[in-house]
């Protein structure tokens, strides 16, 4: 089972699961976001989800985090079953910044809605269910970070019956990630609801960033998704 917990310095979340959990989520995300150019207005958003898949794959390869988790086996249970087994299972894991993970679970709602139009029985689709399960794990973690009122508001942002991340200017998420990392841990905690609102709503700041990106894309004659801000993520984040 995938489980999500907030990190000590509130920079983001730690996502853990066993290898089967991560394999299931990795495959489900790849399937739900579709093939390249399948959703032409979602190319940048799709690549953002695939960036998260990249982290899942590296976690499976043992290049990220791991944690030992009790599996329910103790001396009495082993005696009862007449076998000797480990008392803990190993879970692999990875870290994701709060703005990034909020964006991912929001845009995944778009992809699942798009998918429902293409499959015959969406209510029985295993990959859609795996995505919803992952979204639910992140939402459950949010309960420990935000107030009840903020939690309900964020749920409304994630739960919608229409698509609205098409053509999204993904560079805005990098700006939010950088600004969030520059905060101290207390301010990060308080700003999570604000970050969610800024991702979900088309505000003035987002419009400004979008205009700048489109101007640069026109200048260099390239897709807007390929424009990058001159800012690098720190190599060692104090999670």
Secondary structure, 3 states (H helix, E strand, C coil): CCEEEECCCCCEEEEEECHHHHHHHHHHHHHHCCCCCCCHHHHHHHHHHHHHHHHHHHHHCCCCEEEEEECCCCHHHHHHHCCCCCCEEEEEEEEEEHHHHHHHHHHHHHHHHHHHCCCCCHHHCHHHHHHHHHHHHHHHHHCCCCCHHHHHHHHHHHCCCCCCCCCCCCHHHHHHHHHHHCCCHHHHHHHHHHHHHHHHCCCHHHHHHHHHHHHHHHHHCCCHHHCCCCCCCCCCCCC
